[in-house]
Amino acid sequence: MYTKDEAKAIKIGFWDGFKRFSKKKGRKMTSWVLKGTQIKEVQLKFDLNEKGAFVMLQIDSKLDTNRLSVFESFEKYKLVIDETCGPDLIWDKHYYIKGFKEVSVIYYQLPDVTILNKNDWENCYDFFFKKMLLLEEAFLDVKEVVMYRV
């Protein structure tokens, strides 16, 4: 296994590599919407953990009623979102973040990859880039009407 410092260095190396990958593809990391969604409960996120790589629209609130209301607002436009994102987009109203809490997510998953295997990195970068472009586009298509509902 890796020490805490070694694991931290691997993570930094991975995310620095993704920044370079994105820049080569014409997209700076700061140009992704991510936390700048303008909807308090909503973030677009990249994640890589023991379950694989994820590109997600995460809905989180201290109040479950708010979280579920926002998720249901997105669900009303599921056909529009799925048309942009394709059939491999997963909708989960009750997603548990291990050791943390319940959130709602709309996401893509690339299983069987790990940050510890540098041979997986290029595949993860490509997955992150392509899927976030789609999810971000779908989000921007419905953002105004979702904001109006919440």
N, C-alpha and C positions, 0 to 999 in steps of 0.2 A: 504494500500500500504506500501511498504518498503521505509525506508530512503535510501539515497545514500550510506551510510556506510553499511547498512544491505544488500542492493543489491550487493554491491562489495564483501562482505563476502560470500554471496551465490555463486557468480561466482567463487571465489577463491576455495571454497569448492568443487564445481562441477569439476573444472579442476584438482584439486589435487586428487580427486577421480578417474578421468579418468587416470591420471598418474599411480596410484596404480593398477587399472584394467589392463592397458597395460602391466605393469611390471609383474603382475601375469601371463599374457598370453605370456610372454617371449619377450616383445617388449618395450624398453624404449622409452619415448617420443622423445628423441634426435635421435633415429634411424629412425624415419619417414623422408621421403624426404622433405616434406613441402616446405620451401623456397629454399632448395638446389637443385633445378631442373636443374641448369646450363643453363636455357633458361630465359633470362632477364624478359620477360613478363609473365612468368608462375609460379604459386604457387599452391601447394596442400594445402587445408584448411579444418579444422573442423569449423563448426559454429552451434550455437544454438540460435535462435531468436524467435520472435513472430510467425513466419511462420512454425517453427519446427526445426528439426535437419538436418544439411546438411554436406555432404562430397563432396568436389568439387575440380575440377581443374579449377582455375580461370586465365583468360588471361586478362591482364590489360596493357595499354600503354597510354602515353600522346597523341599519335597519333592514331586516329581510324583506319587509313590504316594499321598500324603495327599490332594492335590488331586483326583486321579482317583477315589479312594475316596469322597470327599464328593460329587462329581458323580454317581457311580453310586448313591449313597444317594438323591439327589433323583430320579434316573431311575426308581427303583423305584416312585415315586409320580407318575410322569409323567401318568397318566390323571387323577388327582385335580387336579394342577396345571393341566393343559390344560383341564379342565372349568371351572375358575374363570377362567382367563386367555384362553381362546379359541384358535383355530387360527393366529393370527398370531404366537404366541410361538415364538422360535427357540432351539433347543438346540445348543450348540457345545462339545464336549469339549476341542477344541484351537483356541482363539481366540488369535490373536497381537496383542498390543498393540504397535503400530508403534514400533520402536526401544527396546522395553522387554523383554517376555518373553511366555511362553505362560501363559494362564489358562484356566479353563473358565467359560462363561457361559450363562445362560438369559436371553433378552432380547427386547425389542421394539425395532424400528427405524423411525424416520420419516426417509426419505431426502430428499435435495434441499432441505435447510434449512441455514442457516448463521447463526452468531451475529453475523456482520457485516451481515446484512440485517435491520434492525429490523422490516420487514414480516413476517418469519417468526416473530417472538418470540411473539406471541399464540397461534399455532398450536402452537409448541413447548411453551408453558406448559400448554395444554389437553392435549396429548399426554402430557407428563410427569405431570400430575395424574391423569388417568384411568388411565393404564397402571400407575403406581406403586400406586394403590389396589388394582388387581387383583393385581399381583405380590406386594405386601405381604400381602394377604389369603391368597393361595395359600401363601406362605412360612409364615405363622403357622399355617395348617391342618396343615402337615406338619413343622413345626420340631421338635416333641418327639420324633417317631419318627426323624427324621434325626439328632438329637442322640444318641439312644440307640444308633444304628448306628455313629457315628463315635467 
